Amino acid sequence: MRVICKKSMMGNDVRCQVCGQGFVVFWQGRVQVRQLERKLVLQHLRMQHEHAGNGAEVHPAVAFDVLLWDGAALGETAAQQQSSTA
Ligand SMILES: [Zn+2]
């Protein structure tokens, strides 16, 4: 599976939970798993902040790939995400 994110000022598919930056997302996976993938995208965005502070500039200005995992890892990640709704 592959998902591509790009910063956007409007039409946000996903919004970073740390800095509030919006992103458009280009999906290449199945429609049925997008809800789950969306959580992984949010997690990926959060990871970009881990070593670079809380500003929106930590996210690449150009479109970037979000690598996703299949199977068990997906379910595990989704479970971890459920507690954080902010
Ligand atoms: Zn952010």
PDB file of the backbone (N, CA, C, O) and the ligand in Angstrom, with CONECT records:
HET     ZN  A 101       1
ATOM      1  N   MET A   1       0.838  -1.194   0.000  1.00  0.00           N
ATOM      2  CA  MET A   1       0.000   0.000   0.000  1.00  0.00           C
ATOM      3  C   MET A   1       0.873   1.244   0.000  1.00  0.00           C
ATOM      4  O   MET A   1       1.993   1.253   0.510  1.00  0.00           O
ATOM      5  N   ARG A   2       0.338   2.250  -0.568  1.00  0.00           N
ATOM      6  CA  ARG A   2       1.099   3.479  -0.668  1.00  0.00           C
ATOM      7  C   ARG A   2       0.136   4.654  -0.558  1.00  0.00           C
ATOM      8  O   ARG A   2      -0.943   4.647  -1.149  1.00  0.00           O
ATOM      9  N   VAL A   3       0.543   5.660   0.209  1.00  0.00           N
ATOM     10  CA  VAL A   3      -0.254   6.862   0.363  1.00  0.00           C
ATOM     11  C   VAL A   3       0.685   8.056   0.210  1.00  0.00           C
ATOM     12  O   VAL A   3       1.785   8.073   0.762  1.00  0.00           O
ATOM     13  N   ILE A   4       0.237   9.037  -0.539  1.00  0.00           N
ATOM     14  CA  ILE A   4       1.053  10.233  -0.736  1.00  0.00           C
ATOM     15  C   ILE A   4       0.341  11.429  -0.110  1.00  0.00           C
ATOM     16  O   ILE A   4      -0.849  11.647  -0.339  1.00  0.00           O
ATOM     17  N   CYS A   5       1.084  12.199   0.683  1.00  0.00           N
ATOM     18  CA  CYS A   5       0.552  13.375   1.358  1.00  0.00           C
ATOM     19  C   CYS A   5       1.159  14.630   0.766  1.00  0.00           C
ATOM     20  O   CYS A   5       2.311  14.638   0.331  1.00  0.00           O
ATOM     21  N   LYS A   6       0.365  15.695   0.755  1.00  0.00           N
ATOM     22  CA  LYS A   6       0.881  16.968   0.304  1.00  0.00           C
ATOM     23  C   LYS A   6       0.225  18.075   1.123  1.00  0.00           C
ATOM     24  O   LYS A   6      -0.988  18.063   1.337  1.00  0.00           O
ATOM     25  N   LYS A   7       1.020  19.017   1.572  1.00  0.00           N
ATOM     26  CA  LYS A   7       0.486  20.152   2.324  1.00  0.00           C
ATOM     27  C   LYS A   7      -0.574  20.880   1.514  1.00  0.00           C
ATOM     28  O   LYS A   7      -0.449  21.037   0.300  1.00  0.00           O
ATOM     29  N   SER A   8      -1.614  21.321   2.201  1.00  0.00           N
ATOM     30  CA  SER A   8      -2.675  22.031   1.509  1.00  0.00           C
ATOM     31  C   SER A   8      -3.317  23.032   2.442  1.00  0.00           C
ATOM     32  O   SER A   8      -3.463  22.773   3.637  1.00  0.00           O
ATOM     33  N   MET A   9      -3.702  24.178   1.900  1.00  0.00           N
ATOM     34  CA  MET A   9      -4.383  25.193   2.695  1.00  0.00           C
ATOM     35  C   MET A   9      -5.895  25.002   2.650  1.00  0.00           C
ATOM     36  O   MET A   9      -6.626  25.600   3.440  1.00  0.00           O
ATOM     37  N   MET A  10      -6.357  24.171   1.727  1.00  0.00           N
ATOM     38  CA  MET A  10      -7.800  23.949   1.634  1.00  0.00           C
ATOM     39  C   MET A  10      -8.072  22.532   1.162  1.00  0.00           C
ATOM     40  O   MET A  10      -7.190  21.874   0.609  1.00  0.00           O
ATOM     41  N   GLY A  11      -9.271  22.072   1.377  1.00  0.00           N
ATOM     42  CA  GLY A  11      -9.625  20.719   0.990  1.00  0.00           C
ATOM     43  C   GLY A  11      -8.812  19.689   1.717  1.00  0.00           C
ATOM     44  O   GLY A  11      -8.312  18.743   1.108  1.00  0.00           O
ATOM     45  N   ASN A  12      -8.669  19.859   3.024  1.00  0.00           N
ATOM     46  CA  ASN A  12      -7.827  18.956   3.787  1.00  0.00           C
ATOM     47  C   ASN A  12      -8.463  17.592   3.985  1.00  0.00           C
ATOM     48  O   ASN A  12      -9.592  17.490   4.464  1.00  0.00           O
ATOM     49  N   ASP A  13      -7.745  16.554   3.621  1.00  0.00           N
ATOM     50  CA  ASP A  13      -8.193  15.195   3.915  1.00  0.00           C
ATOM     51  C   ASP A  13      -7.782  14.806   5.325  1.00  0.00           C
ATOM     52  O   ASP A  13      -8.500  14.097   6.031  1.00  0.00           O
ATOM     53  N   VAL A  14      -6.612  15.287   5.715  1.00  0.00           N
ATOM     54  CA  VAL A  14      -6.055  14.949   7.013  1.00  0.00           C
ATOM     55  C   VAL A  14      -5.447  16.213   7.600  1.00  0.00           C
ATOM     56  O   VAL A  14      -4.850  17.019   6.887  1.00  0.00           O
ATOM     57  N   ARG A  15      -5.608  16.375   8.918  1.00  0.00           N
ATOM     58  CA  ARG A  15      -5.012  17.526   9.583  1.00  0.00           C
ATOM     59  C   ARG A  15      -4.072  17.021  10.670  1.00  0.00           C
ATOM     60  O   ARG A  15      -4.441  16.176  11.485  1.00  0.00           O
ATOM     61  N   CYS A  16      -2.858  17.549  10.670  1.00  0.00           N
ATOM     62  CA  CYS A  16      -1.883  17.145  11.674  1.00  0.00           C
ATOM     63  C   CYS A  16      -2.388  17.503  13.064  1.00  0.00           C
ATOM     64  O   CYS A  16      -2.834  18.625  13.306  1.00  0.00           O
ATOM     65  N   GLN A  17      -2.314  16.541  13.970  1.00  0.00           N
ATOM     66  CA  GLN A  17      -2.843  16.755  15.319  1.00  0.00           C
ATOM     67  C   GLN A  17      -1.877  17.536  16.185  1.00  0.00           C
ATOM     68  O   GLN A  17      -2.235  17.945  17.290  1.00  0.00           O
ATOM     69  N   VAL A  18      -0.671  17.750  15.715  1.00  0.00           N
ATOM     70  CA  VAL A  18       0.316  18.492  16.490  1.00  0.00           C
ATOM     71  C   VAL A  18       0.309  19.972  16.104  1.00  0.00           C
ATOM     72  O   VAL A  18       0.188  20.833  16.975  1.00  0.00           O
ATOM     73  N   CYS A  19       0.435  20.274  14.828  1.00  0.00           N
ATOM     74  CA  CYS A  19       0.563  21.670  14.397  1.00  0.00           C
ATOM     75  C   CYS A  19      -0.672  22.177  13.666  1.00  0.00           C
ATOM     76  O   CYS A  19      -0.778  23.379  13.421  1.00  0.00           O
ATOM     77  N   GLY A  20      -1.606  21.306  13.310  1.00  0.00           N
ATOM     78  CA  GLY A  20      -2.824  21.731  12.650  1.00  0.00           C
ATOM     79  C   GLY A  20      -2.707  21.907  11.151  1.00  0.00           C
ATOM     80  O   GLY A  20      -3.660  22.328  10.495  1.00  0.00           O
ATOM     81  N   GLN A  21      -1.534  21.585  10.601  1.00  0.00           N
ATOM     82  CA  GLN A  21      -1.338  21.694   9.159  1.00  0.00           C
ATOM     83  C   GLN A  21      -2.257  20.706   8.433  1.00  0.00           C
ATOM     84  O   GLN A  21      -2.359  19.542   8.818  1.00  0.00           O
ATOM     85  N   GLY A  22      -2.921  21.184   7.383  1.00  0.00           N
ATOM     86  CA  GLY A  22      -3.785  20.304   6.610  1.00  0.00           C
ATOM     87  C   GLY A  22      -3.037  19.671   5.447  1.00  0.00           C
ATOM     88  O   GLY A  22      -2.082  20.240   4.919  1.00  0.00           O
ATOM     89  N   PHE A  23      -3.483  18.495   5.061  1.00  0.00           N
ATOM     90  CA  PHE A  23      -2.860  17.775   3.949  1.00  0.00           C
ATOM     91  C   PHE A  23      -3.929  17.188   3.047  1.00  0.00           C
ATOM     92  O   PHE A  23      -4.981  16.745   3.508  1.00  0.00           O
ATOM     93  N   VAL A  24      -3.642  17.191   1.750  1.00  0.00           N
ATOM     94  CA  VAL A  24      -4.434  16.371   0.846  1.00  0.00           C
ATOM     95  C   VAL A  24      -3.730  15.029   0.734  1.00  0.00           C
ATOM     96  O   VAL A  24      -2.501  14.955   0.772  1.00  0.00           O
ATOM     97  N   VAL A  25      -4.514  13.974   0.596  1.00  0.00           N
ATOM     98  CA  VAL A  25      -3.958  12.628   0.581  1.00  0.00           C
ATOM     99  C   VAL A  25      -4.344  11.934  -0.718  1.00  0.00           C
ATOM    100  O   VAL A  25      -5.509  11.916  -1.116  1.00  0.00           O
ATOM    101  N   PHE A  26      -3.343  11.369  -1.359  1.00  0.00           N
ATOM    102  CA  PHE A  26      -3.582  10.603  -2.580  1.00  0.00           C
ATOM    103  C   PHE A  26      -3.480   9.132  -2.239  1.00  0.00           C
ATOM    104  O   PHE A  26      -2.404   8.625  -1.920  1.00  0.00           O
ATOM    105  N   TRP A  27      -4.623   8.447  -2.310  1.00  0.00           N
ATOM    106  CA  TRP A  27      -4.681   7.055  -1.886  1.00  0.00           C
ATOM    107  C   TRP A  27      -4.436   6.145  -3.065  1.00  0.00           C
ATOM    108  O   TRP A  27      -4.901   6.395  -4.177  1.00  0.00           O
ATOM    109  N   GLN A  28      -3.699   5.088  -2.804  1.00  0.00           N
ATOM    110  CA  GLN A  28      -3.537   4.056  -3.830  1.00  0.00           C
ATOM    111  C   GLN A  28      -4.045   2.707  -3.336  1.00  0.00           C
ATOM    112  O   GLN A  28      -3.996   1.711  -4.058  1.00  0.00           O
ATOM    113  N   GLY A  29      -4.526   2.687  -2.115  1.00  0.00           N
ATOM    114  CA  GLY A  29      -5.027   1.426  -1.554  1.00  0.00           C
ATOM    115  C   GLY A  29      -6.523   1.283  -1.797  1.00  0.00           C
ATOM    116  O   GLY A  29      -7.128   2.069  -2.526  1.00  0.00           O
ATOM    117  N   ARG A  30      -7.099   0.276  -1.178  1.00  0.00           N
ATOM    118  CA  ARG A  30      -8.523   0.018  -1.316  1.00  0.00           C
ATOM    119  C   ARG A  30      -9.336   1.019  -0.502  1.00  0.00           C
ATOM    120  O   ARG A  30      -8.886   1.493   0.541  1.00  0.00           O
ATOM    121  N   VAL A  31     -10.511   1.331  -0.976  1.00  0.00           N
ATOM    122  CA  VAL A  31     -11.378   2.276  -0.290  1.00  0.00           C
ATOM    123  C   VAL A  31     -11.714   1.791   1.119  1.00  0.00           C
ATOM    124  O   VAL A  31     -11.820   2.593   2.046  1.00  0.00           O
ATOM    125  N   GLN A  32     -11.881   0.481   1.277  1.00  0.00           N
ATOM    126  CA  GLN A  32     -12.324  -0.085   2.545  1.00  0.00           C
ATOM    127  C   GLN A  32     -11.352   0.158   3.687  1.00  0.00           C
ATOM    128  O   GLN A  32     -11.763   0.169   4.847  1.00  0.00           O
ATOM    129  N   VAL A  33     -10.099   0.348   3.394  1.00  0.00           N
ATOM    130  CA  VAL A  33      -9.112   0.466   4.468  1.00  0.00           C
ATOM    131  C   VAL A  33      -8.691   1.919   4.697  1.00  0.00           C
ATOM    132  O   VAL A  33      -7.787   2.175   5.493  1.00  0.00           O
ATOM    133  N   ARG A  34      -9.320   2.859   4.027  1.00  0.00           N
ATOM    134  CA  ARG A  34      -8.865   4.248   4.144  1.00  0.00           C
ATOM    135  C   ARG A  34      -9.034   4.818   5.542  1.00  0.00           C
ATOM    136  O   ARG A  34      -8.223   5.630   5.989  1.00  0.00           O
ATOM    137  N   GLN A  35     -10.081   4.397   6.228  1.00  0.00           N
ATOM    138  CA  GLN A  35     -10.293   4.885   7.584  1.00  0.00           C
ATOM    139  C   GLN A  35      -9.100   4.523   8.467  1.00  0.00           C
ATOM    140  O   GLN A  35      -8.634   5.319   9.282  1.00  0.00           O
ATOM    141  N   LEU A  36      -8.629   3.302   8.274  1.00  0.00           N
ATOM    142  CA  LEU A  36      -7.488   2.816   9.036  1.00  0.00           C
ATOM    143  C   LEU A  36      -6.203   3.515   8.578  1.00  0.00           C
ATOM    144  O   LEU A  36      -5.377   3.917   9.397  1.00  0.00           O
ATOM    145  N   GLU A  37      -6.055   3.648   7.286  1.00  0.00           N
ATOM    146  CA  GLU A  37      -4.863   4.297   6.747  1.00  0.00           C
ATOM    147  C   GLU A  37      -4.776   5.747   7.202  1.00  0.00           C
ATOM    148  O   GLU A  37      -3.687   6.274   7.428  1.00  0.00           O
ATOM    149  N   ARG A  38      -5.925   6.378   7.332  1.00  0.00           N
ATOM    150  CA  ARG A  38      -5.961   7.759   7.762  1.00  0.00           C
ATOM    151  C   ARG A  38      -5.303   7.901   9.141  1.00  0.00           C
ATOM    152  O   ARG A  38      -4.591   8.868   9.409  1.00  0.00           O
ATOM    153  N   LYS A  39      -5.557   6.921  10.000  1.00  0.00           N
ATOM    154  CA  LYS A  39      -4.944   6.947  11.328  1.00  0.00           C
ATOM    155  C   LYS A  39      -3.431   6.795  11.230  1.00  0.00           C
ATOM    156  O   LYS A  39      -2.681   7.408  11.989  1.00  0.00           O
ATOM    157  N   LEU A  40      -2.999   5.973  10.289  1.00  0.00           N
ATOM    158  CA  LEU A  40      -1.563   5.782  10.111  1.00  0.00           C
ATOM    159  C   LEU A  40      -0.909   7.039   9.551  1.00  0.00           C
ATOM    160  O   LEU A  40       0.227   7.367   9.893  1.00  0.00           O
ATOM    161  N   VAL A  41      -1.634   7.729   8.696  1.00  0.00           N
ATOM    162  CA  VAL A  41      -1.111   8.983   8.165  1.00  0.00           C
ATOM    163  C   VAL A  41      -0.937   9.988   9.299  1.00  0.00           C
ATOM    164  O   VAL A  41       0.077  10.682   9.375  1.00  0.00           O
ATOM    165  N   LEU A  42      -1.935  10.062  10.181  1.00  0.00           N
ATOM    166  CA  LEU A  42      -1.844  10.961  11.335  1.00  0.00           C
ATOM    167  C   LEU A  42      -0.650  10.606  12.215  1.00  0.00           C
ATOM    168  O   LEU A  42       0.050  11.484  12.720  1.00  0.00           O
ATOM    169  N   GLN A  43      -0.431   9.316  12.386  1.00  0.00           N
ATOM    170  CA  GLN A  43       0.701   8.872  13.194  1.00  0.00           C
ATOM    171  C   GLN A  43       2.022   9.252  12.522  1.00  0.00           C
ATOM    172  O   GLN A  43       2.975   9.666  13.182  1.00  0.00           O
ATOM    173  N   HIS A  44       2.054   9.103  11.210  1.00  0.00           N
ATOM    174  CA  HIS A  44       3.260   9.461  10.465  1.00  0.00           C
ATOM    175  C   HIS A  44       3.546  10.959  10.600  1.00  0.00           C
ATOM    176  O   HIS A  44       4.694  11.360  10.793  1.00  0.00           O
ATOM    177  N   LEU A  45       2.516  11.768  10.501  1.00  0.00           N
ATOM    178  CA  LEU A  45       2.680  13.213  10.642  1.00  0.00           C
ATOM    179  C   LEU A  45       3.215  13.551  12.031  1.00  0.00           C
ATOM    180  O   LEU A  45       4.069  14.424  12.184  1.00  0.00           O
ATOM    181  N   ARG A  46       2.706  12.853  13.029  1.00  0.00           N
ATOM    182  CA  ARG A  46       3.154  13.090  14.395  1.00  0.00           C
ATOM    183  C   ARG A  46       4.626  12.706  14.552  1.00  0.00           C
ATOM    184  O   ARG A  46       5.384  13.373  15.255  1.00  0.00           O
ATOM    185  N   MET A  47       5.010  11.630  13.889  1.00  0.00           N
ATOM    186  CA  MET A  47       6.405  11.182  13.949  1.00  0.00           C
ATOM    187  C   MET A  47       7.351  12.237  13.386  1.00  0.00           C
ATOM    188  O   MET A  47       8.475  12.391  13.865  1.00  0.00           O
ATOM    189  N   GLN A  48       6.896  12.956  12.375  1.00  0.00           N
ATOM    190  CA  GLN A  48       7.753  13.982  11.770  1.00  0.00           C
ATOM    191  C   GLN A  48       8.054  15.092  12.770  1.00  0.00           C
ATOM    192  O   GLN A  48       9.033  15.822  12.617  1.00  0.00           O
ATOM    193  N   HIS A  49       7.217  15.217  13.788  1.00  0.00           N
ATOM    194  CA  HIS A  49       7.445  16.240  14.811  1.00  0.00           C
ATOM    195  C   HIS A  49       8.424  15.783  15.888  1.00  0.00           C
ATOM    196  O   HIS A  49       8.998  16.604  16.603  1.00  0.00           O
ATOM    197  N   GLU A  50       8.608  14.481  15.997  1.00  0.00           N
ATOM    198  CA  GLU A  50       9.330  13.954  17.144  1.00  0.00           C
ATOM    199  C   GLU A  50      10.730  14.516  17.304  1.00  0.00           C
ATOM    200  O   GLU A  50      11.202  14.728  18.421  1.00  0.00           O
ATOM    201  N   HIS A  51      11.390  14.755  16.179  1.00  0.00           N
ATOM    202  CA  HIS A  51      12.780  15.199  16.264  1.00  0.00           C
ATOM    203  C   HIS A  51      12.958  16.633  15.791  1.00  0.00           C
ATOM    204  O   HIS A  51      14.084  17.116  15.673  1.00  0.00           O
ATOM    205  N   ALA A  52      11.843  17.318  15.518  1.00  0.00           N
ATOM    206  CA  ALA A  52      11.980  18.611  14.865  1.00  0.00           C
ATOM    207  C   ALA A  52      11.073  19.704  15.430  1.00  0.00           C
ATOM    208  O   ALA A  52      10.925  20.750  14.799  1.00  0.00           O
ATOM    209  N   GLY A  53      10.469  19.496  16.586  1.00  0.00           N
ATOM    210  CA  GLY A  53       9.653  20.540  17.176  1.00  0.00           C
ATOM    211  C   GLY A  53       8.217  20.498  16.737  1.00  0.00           C
ATOM    212  O   GLY A  53       7.788  19.550  16.079  1.00  0.00           O
ATOM    213  N   ASN A  54       7.447  21.546  17.106  1.00  0.00           N
ATOM    214  CA  ASN A  54       6.002  21.528  16.919  1.00  0.00           C
ATOM    215  C   ASN A  54       5.503  22.403  15.777  1.00  0.00           C
ATOM    216  O   ASN A  54       4.295  22.584  15.626  1.00  0.00           O
ATOM    217  N   GLY A  55       6.397  22.943  14.979  1.00  0.00           N
ATOM    218  CA  GLY A  55       5.972  23.820  13.898  1.00  0.00           C
ATOM    219  C   GLY A  55       5.600  23.052  12.644  1.00  0.00           C
ATOM    220  O   GLY A  55       6.041  21.921  12.437  1.00  0.00           O
ATOM    221  N   ALA A  56       4.769  23.690  11.798  1.00  0.00           N
ATOM    222  CA  ALA A  56       4.320  23.041  10.568  1.00  0.00           C
ATOM    223  C   ALA A  56       5.463  22.842   9.577  1.00  0.00           C
ATOM    224  O   ALA A  56       5.328  22.072   8.626  1.00  0.00           O
ATOM    225  N   GLU A  57       6.599  23.536   9.791  1.00  0.00           N
ATOM    226  CA  GLU A  57       7.712  23.435   8.854  1.00  0.00           C
ATOM    227  C   GLU A  57       8.420  22.085   8.897  1.00  0.00           C
ATOM    228  O   GLU A  57       9.238  21.782   8.029  1.00  0.00           O
ATOM    229  N   VAL A  58       8.103  21.274   9.909  1.00  0.00           N
ATOM    230  CA  VAL A  58       8.728  19.952   9.971  1.00  0.00           C
ATOM    231  C   VAL A  58       8.219  19.032   8.859  1.00  0.00           C
ATOM    232  O   VAL A  58       8.861  18.038   8.520  1.00  0.00           O
ATOM    233  N   HIS A  59       7.065  19.373   8.300  1.00  0.00           N
ATOM    234  CA  HIS A  59       6.525  18.551   7.227  1.00  0.00           C
ATOM    235  C   HIS A  59       7.115  19.004   5.897  1.00  0.00           C
ATOM    236  O   HIS A  59       7.266  20.202   5.655  1.00  0.00           O
ATOM    237  N   PRO A  60       7.446  18.047   5.037  1.00  0.00           N
ATOM    238  CA  PRO A  60       8.036  18.402   3.737  1.00  0.00           C
ATOM    239  C   PRO A  60       7.135  19.346   2.940  1.00  0.00           C
ATOM    240  O   PRO A  60       5.912  19.206   2.958  1.00  0.00           O
ATOM    241  N   ALA A  61       7.734  20.295   2.250  1.00  0.00           N
ATOM    242  CA  ALA A  61       6.960  21.229   1.435  1.00  0.00           C
ATOM    243  C   ALA A  61       6.432  20.545   0.179  1.00  0.00           C
ATOM    244  O   ALA A  61       5.430  20.973  -0.394  1.00  0.00           O
ATOM    245  N   VAL A  62       7.097  19.501  -0.237  1.00  0.00           N
ATOM    246  CA  VAL A  62       6.669  18.763  -1.424  1.00  0.00           C
ATOM    247  C   VAL A  62       5.886  17.526  -0.990  1.00  0.00           C
ATOM    248  O   VAL A  62       5.893  17.146   0.181  1.00  0.00           O
ATOM    249  N   ALA A  63       5.225  16.919  -1.940  1.00  0.00           N
ATOM    250  CA  ALA A  63       4.475  15.696  -1.642  1.00  0.00           C
ATOM    251  C   ALA A  63       5.421  14.607  -1.145  1.00  0.00           C
ATOM    252  O   ALA A  63       6.542  14.473  -1.636  1.00  0.00           O
ATOM    253  N   PHE A  64       4.964  13.841  -0.177  1.00  0.00           N
ATOM    254  CA  PHE A  64       5.816  12.792   0.368  1.00  0.00           C
ATOM    255  C   PHE A  64       5.021  11.508   0.588  1.00  0.00           C
ATOM    256  O   PHE A  64       3.803  11.514   0.766  1.00  0.00           O
ATOM    257  N   ASP A  65       5.762  10.424   0.566  1.00  0.00           N
ATOM    258  CA  ASP A  65       5.168   9.104   0.755  1.00  0.00           C
ATOM    259  C   ASP A  65       4.957   8.806   2.215  1.00  0.00           C
ATOM    260  O   ASP A  65       5.792   9.142   3.055  1.00  0.00           O
ATOM    261  N   VAL A  66       3.836   8.174   2.520  1.00  0.00           N
ATOM    262  CA  VAL A  66       3.629   7.592   3.839  1.00  0.00           C
ATOM    263  C   VAL A  66       3.591   6.078   3.644  1.00  0.00           C
ATOM    264  O   VAL A  66       2.686   5.532   3.014  1.00  0.00           O
ATOM    265  N   LEU A  67       4.595   5.429   4.201  1.00  0.00           N
ATOM    266  CA  LEU A  67       4.647   3.977   4.054  1.00  0.00           C
ATOM    267  C   LEU A  67       3.718   3.332   5.067  1.00  0.00           C
ATOM    268  O   LEU A  67       3.760   3.651   6.255  1.00  0.00           O
ATOM    269  N   LEU A  68       2.888   2.432   4.596  1.00  0.00           N
ATOM    270  CA  LEU A  68       1.928   1.772   5.459  1.00  0.00           C
ATOM    271  C   LEU A  68       2.239   0.288   5.564  1.00  0.00           C
ATOM    272  O   LEU A  68       2.871  -0.303   4.688  1.00  0.00           O
ATOM    273  N   TRP A  69       1.781  -0.286   6.646  1.00  0.00           N
ATOM    274  CA  TRP A  69       2.021  -1.709   6.884  1.00  0.00           C
ATOM    275  C   TRP A  69       0.746  -2.485   6.636  1.00  0.00           C
ATOM    276  O   TRP A  69      -0.358  -1.949   6.729  1.00  0.00           O
ATOM    277  N   ASP A  70       0.912  -3.723   6.326  1.00  0.00           N
ATOM    278  CA  ASP A  70      -0.229  -4.612   6.118  1.00  0.00           C
ATOM    279  C   ASP A  70      -0.533  -5.412   7.370  1.00  0.00           C
ATOM    280  O   ASP A  70       0.280  -5.494   8.290  1.00  0.00           O
ATOM    281  N   GLY A  71      -1.721  -6.002   7.387  1.00  0.00           N
ATOM    282  CA  GLY A  71      -2.054  -7.039   8.346  1.00  0.00           C
ATOM    283  C   GLY A  71      -2.048  -6.619   9.799  1.00  0.00           C
ATOM    284  O   GLY A  71      -2.635  -5.598  10.159  1.00  0.00           O
ATOM    285  N   ALA A  72      -1.388  -7.399  10.633  1.00  0.00           N
ATOM    286  CA  ALA A  72      -1.459  -7.238  12.074  1.00  0.00           C
ATOM    287  C   ALA A  72      -0.978  -5.864  12.533  1.00  0.00           C
ATOM    288  O   ALA A  72      -1.542  -5.275  13.455  1.00  0.00           O
ATOM    289  N   ALA A  73       0.041  -5.373  11.898  1.00  0.00           N
ATOM    290  CA  ALA A  73       0.579  -4.083  12.302  1.00  0.00           C
ATOM    291  C   ALA A  73      -0.471  -2.982  12.170  1.00  0.00           C
ATOM    292  O   ALA A  73      -0.515  -2.058  12.982  1.00  0.00           O
ATOM    293  N   LEU A  74      -1.309  -3.085  11.150  1.00  0.00           N
ATOM    294  CA  LEU A  74      -2.374  -2.109  10.950  1.00  0.00           C
ATOM    295  C   LEU A  74      -3.323  -2.076  12.140  1.00  0.00           C
ATOM    296  O   LEU A  74      -3.626  -1.009  12.672  1.00  0.00           O
ATOM    297  N   GLY A  75      -3.790  -3.252  12.555  1.00  0.00           N
ATOM    298  CA  GLY A  75      -4.739  -3.332  13.652  1.00  0.00           C
ATOM    299  C   GLY A  75      -4.141  -2.813  14.944  1.00  0.00           C
ATOM    300  O   GLY A  75      -4.805  -2.128  15.721  1.00  0.00           O
ATOM    301  N   GLU A  76      -2.892  -3.144  15.162  1.00  0.00           N
ATOM    302  CA  GLU A  76      -2.205  -2.734  16.373  1.00  0.00           C
ATOM    303  C   GLU A  76      -2.087  -1.210  16.429  1.00  0.00           C
ATOM    304  O   GLU A  76      -2.326  -0.591  17.466  1.00  0.00           O
ATOM    305  N   THR A  77      -1.722  -0.637  15.321  1.00  0.00           N
ATOM    306  CA  THR A  77      -1.568   0.813  15.275  1.00  0.00           C
ATOM    307  C   THR A  77      -2.906   1.502  15.485  1.00  0.00           C
ATOM    308  O   THR A  77      -2.987   2.511  16.186  1.00  0.00           O
ATOM    309  N   ALA A  78      -3.946   0.964  14.884  1.00  0.00           N
ATOM    310  CA  ALA A  78      -5.273   1.549  15.016  1.00  0.00           C
ATOM    311  C   ALA A  78      -5.719   1.548  16.472  1.00  0.00           C
ATOM    312  O   ALA A  78      -6.329   2.509  16.940  1.00  0.00           O
ATOM    313  N   ALA A  79      -5.415   0.472  17.184  1.00  0.00           N
ATOM    314  CA  ALA A  79      -5.785   0.371  18.589  1.00  0.00           C
ATOM    315  C   ALA A  79      -5.069   1.428  19.404  1.00  0.00           C
ATOM    316  O   ALA A  79      -5.655   2.024  20.308  1.00  0.00           O
ATOM    317  N   GLN A  80      -3.817   1.662  19.092  1.00  0.00           N
ATOM    318  CA  GLN A  80      -3.038   2.657  19.825  1.00  0.00           C
ATOM    319  C   GLN A  80      -3.568   4.069  19.586  1.00  0.00           C
ATOM    320  O   GLN A  80      -3.473   4.943  20.448  1.00  0.00           O
ATOM    321  N   GLN A  81      -4.123   4.265  18.402  1.00  0.00           N
ATOM    322  CA  GLN A  81      -4.584   5.601  18.033  1.00  0.00           C
ATOM    323  C   GLN A  81      -5.907   5.958  18.682  1.00  0.00           C
ATOM    324  O   GLN A  81      -6.242   7.138  18.780  1.00  0.00           O
ATOM    325  N   GLN A  82      -6.660   4.978  19.122  1.00  0.00           N
ATOM    326  CA  GLN A  82      -8.018   5.225  19.586  1.00  0.00           C
ATOM    327  C   GLN A  82      -8.086   6.110  20.812  1.00  0.00           C
ATOM    328  O   GLN A  82      -9.082   6.801  21.027  1.00  0.00           O
ATOM    329  N   SER A  83      -7.030   6.097  21.623  1.00  0.00           N
ATOM    330  CA  SER A  83      -7.055   6.862  22.855  1.00  0.00           C
ATOM    331  C   SER A  83      -6.792   8.344  22.630  1.00  0.00           C
ATOM    332  O   SER A  83      -7.084   9.165  23.500  1.00  0.00           O
ATOM    333  N   SER A  84      -6.243   8.694  21.473  1.00  0.00           N
ATOM    334  CA  SER A  84      -5.908  10.095  21.215  1.00  0.00           C
ATOM    335  C   SER A  84      -6.853  10.677  20.185  1.00  0.00           C
ATOM    336  O   SER A  84      -6.732  10.400  18.992  1.00  0.00           O
ATOM    337  N   THR A  85      -7.790  11.481  20.645  1.00  0.00           N
ATOM    338  CA  THR A  85      -8.774  12.054  19.738  1.00  0.00           C
ATOM    339  C   THR A  85      -8.564  13.542  19.517  1.00  0.00           C
ATOM    340  O   THR A  85      -9.280  14.150  18.721  1.00  0.00           O
ATOM    341  N   ALA A  86      -7.616  14.130  20.192  1.00  0.00           N
ATOM    342  CA  ALA A  86      -7.350  15.561  20.038  1.00  0.00           C
ATOM    343  C   ALA A  86      -6.640  15.772  18.726  1.00  0.00           C
ATOM    344  O   ALA A  86      -6.311  16.906  18.378  1.00  0.00           O
TER     345      ALA A  86
HETATM  346 ZN    ZN A 101       2.356  18.851  12.055  1.00  0.00          ZN2+
END
